[in-house]
């Protein structure tokens, strides 16, 4: 993993709201933006920003279904981060 990619992932994980999103998706496997926002008690707009950061760091995958976007954890997260995410 290149230094720039590592930095991007570490920055994405350095936020309690984003850690809450990861924890939620570990339990639910996948969820849409509205359900995630409700579960972490944050507005849809703010939740969308956090999801974009996690997606940009390759921590999440997303799928458009009709008018909704569903997110799930990326199955190809590097080993060094997998154990961290599993501990949430």
N, C-alpha and C positions, 0 to 999 in steps of 0.2 A: 504494500500500500504506500502510495506516495505521500510525502509530508503534507501537501495541500489537501488531499482527500482526508487524511487523518485529522487535520485541523478543522475541516468542515464538519466532520462527524462529531468531534469533541465539542465544538461550539453548539451544534444542534442538541446535544445531550445535556448541555449545561443550563438547563432551565426546568424549574419544577413543573410547569404546565405541560411541557413537552414530555417529561418523564411520566406524568399522569396519563397522557395520551397513549404512550407506549404500554404502560401497565394495563390500561383499559383494553387495548387491542390484543394484548396477550390473552386476556380472559375471553373476549368476545370473538376473536379471530378476525372479524371485519365489522365496520360500522360506517354509517354516513356522517357527514359533517354535523348535521343537526343533532343527532343522537350523541355524538362525541361532545359537542358544545354543552348539551344539557347535563351530561354525566360529569363534566369537569367544572360546571358552573361558570361558564364563560360565554361571551357573545359569539354568534356565528362568525362575525367578521374577524375577531381576534383568533378564534379557533382555526379559521381558514389560513391565517398567516402562519400560525404554528405548524399546521399540517404542511404547508408549502415548504417551510424550512426543513422539516423532517423528510419530505419527499425529495427535495433538492440535495440532501445529504445521503440519499439512497437507503434510508432507514425504512421508509414506507413505500408501498406500491399503491397505485390508485386505479380505479376502473369507473368509467362513466357508464351509468345505466339510466337511460332515459334522461330525466332532468336532475338526477342525483349522482353525486360522486361518492364512491365507497373506498375506504382506505383499509389496508391490512399491512402487517409487518412484512418486510422483504425477507424472503427465505435465504438470501445469499449475503447476509450480514457477516462481515469478517469475524473469525473466531474470538478475537480479543473483545469484541463488543457483544457477542452472543451471550457469554456468561454474565456480563453486566446486565443485559436486558432481561435475562431469565431470573435475576435476583430481584427484579422490581415487583 
